[in-house]
């Protein structure tokens, strides 16, 4: 799990380096950390809306992971929907994680994503 501060520092450290000019990030809350979303939420929105150095290109990795259930399924679903709404508002694509949760992932996407959105 990376933080806005760490990513920003890395880009600032090498702003003209050829490798870092090609570095782009997706910013979001992985399903394992869904129970911590309230602390990640504002940081994620800040990273996406300020679009650090035009490097943020997507929301994610977000979705559902029922394999380890490090956050309960209901919390994961709520956080996934919240990130879908953020991506729609900011018109950014999603990077989706789905492990042992394919049916719920598809159902949520059918309900909250428009066909031509992504």
C-alpha positions as CSV (number, residue, x, y, z in Angstrom):
1,X,0.0,0.0,0.0
2,X,1.5,3.3,-1.1
3,X,0.6,6.7,0.1
4,X,0.2,9.9,-1.7
5,X,3.2,11.3,0.1
6,X,5.5,8.4,-0.9
7,X,4.5,8.6,-4.6
8,X,4.8,12.3,-4.7
9,X,8.3,12.2,-3.1
10,X,9.4,9.6,-5.6
11,X,8.2,11.7,-8.6
12,X,9.8,14.9,-7.1
13,X,13.1,13.1,-6.5
14,X,13.5,12.3,-10.2
15,X,11.3,14.8,-12.1
16,X,13.4,14.7,-15.2
17,X,14.5,11.1,-15.2
18,X,13.3,9.3,-18.3
19,X,12.0,6.4,-16.3
20,X,9.9,8.5,-14.0
21,X,8.5,10.6,-16.9
22,X,6.9,7.3,-17.9
23,X,5.6,6.5,-14.4
24,X,1.9,6.6,-14.0
25,X,-0.2,5.5,-11.1
26,X,-3.7,4.3,-10.2
27,X,-4.9,5.4,-6.8
28,X,-7.5,3.6,-4.7
29,X,-8.2,1.1,-2.0
30,X,-7.4,-2.5,-2.5
31,X,-10.2,-4.8,-1.1
32,X,-7.9,-6.1,1.6
33,X,-7.8,-2.6,3.1
34,X,-11.5,-1.8,2.7
35,X,-12.1,-1.7,6.5
36,X,-9.6,1.3,6.5
37,X,-11.3,3.1,3.6
38,X,-12.4,6.0,5.8
39,X,-8.8,7.0,6.4
40,X,-7.8,6.3,2.7
41,X,-10.9,8.0,1.1
42,X,-9.9,11.7,1.3
43,X,-6.3,10.9,0.4
44,X,-7.5,9.0,-2.6
45,X,-9.8,11.8,-3.7
46,X,-7.0,14.4,-3.2
47,X,-4.6,12.3,-5.3
48,X,-7.1,11.9,-8.0
49,X,-8.4,15.4,-8.1
50,X,-5.1,17.2,-7.9
51,X,-3.7,14.6,-10.4
52,X,-0.2,14.7,-9.1
53,X,2.0,15.9,-11.9
54,X,-0.5,14.4,-14.4
55,X,0.6,11.0,-13.3
56,X,-2.7,9.6,-11.9
57,X,-4.5,7.8,-14.7
58,X,-7.1,5.5,-12.9
59,X,-9.0,4.6,-9.7
60,X,-7.8,1.4,-8.2
61,X,-6.9,-1.3,-7.6
62,X,-10.4,-1.8,-6.2
63,X,-13.0,-4.5,-6.1
64,X,-13.7,-7.6,-4.1
65,X,-11.5,-10.3,-2.7
66,X,-13.3,-13.1,-0.9
67,X,-10.2,-15.4,-0.8
68,X,-8.7,-14.1,2.3
69,X,-11.5,-11.8,3.6
70,X,-9.2,-9.4,5.3
71,X,-12.1,-7.0,5.2
72,X,-15.7,-8.3,5.4
73,X,-17.6,-8.7,2.1
74,X,-20.2,-6.0,2.9
75,X,-17.5,-3.5,3.6
76,X,-15.6,-4.4,0.4
77,X,-18.8,-3.9,-1.6
78,X,-19.5,-0.5,-0.1
79,X,-15.9,0.6,-0.8
80,X,-16.0,-0.8,-4.3
81,X,-19.2,1.2,-5.1
82,X,-17.7,4.3,-3.5
83,X,-14.7,4.0,-5.8
84,X,-16.9,3.4,-8.8
85,X,-18.7,6.6,-8.0
86,X,-15.4,8.5,-7.7
87,X,-14.2,7.2,-11.0
88,X,-17.5,8.2,-12.7
89,X,-17.3,11.7,-11.2
90,X,-13.7,12.2,-12.3
91,X,-14.1,10.3,-15.6
92,X,-11.2,8.0,-14.8
93,X,-11.0,4.2,-15.6
94,X,-11.1,1.6,-12.9
95,X,-8.4,-1.0,-12.2
96,X,-10.5,-3.9,-10.8
97,X,-9.4,-6.7,-8.5
98,X,-11.7,-9.7,-8.2
99,X,-10.7,-12.9,-6.5
100,X,-13.3,-15.6,-5.6
101,X,-15.9,-12.8,-6.0
102,X,-16.7,-12.7,-9.7
103,X,-20.5,-12.9,-9.4
104,X,-20.7,-10.0,-6.9
105,X,-18.2,-8.0,-8.9
106,X,-20.3,-8.4,-12.1
107,X,-23.5,-7.6,-10.2
108,X,-22.1,-4.4,-8.7
109,X,-20.7,-3.3,-12.1
110,X,-24.0,-3.9,-13.8
111,X,-25.8,-1.8,-11.2
112,X,-23.3,1.1,-10.9
113,X,-21.4,1.2,-14.2
114,X,-22.8,2.5,-17.4
115,X,-22.0,0.3,-20.5
116,X,-19.9,3.0,-22.2
117,X,-18.3,4.4,-19.1
118,X,-15.0,2.6,-19.2
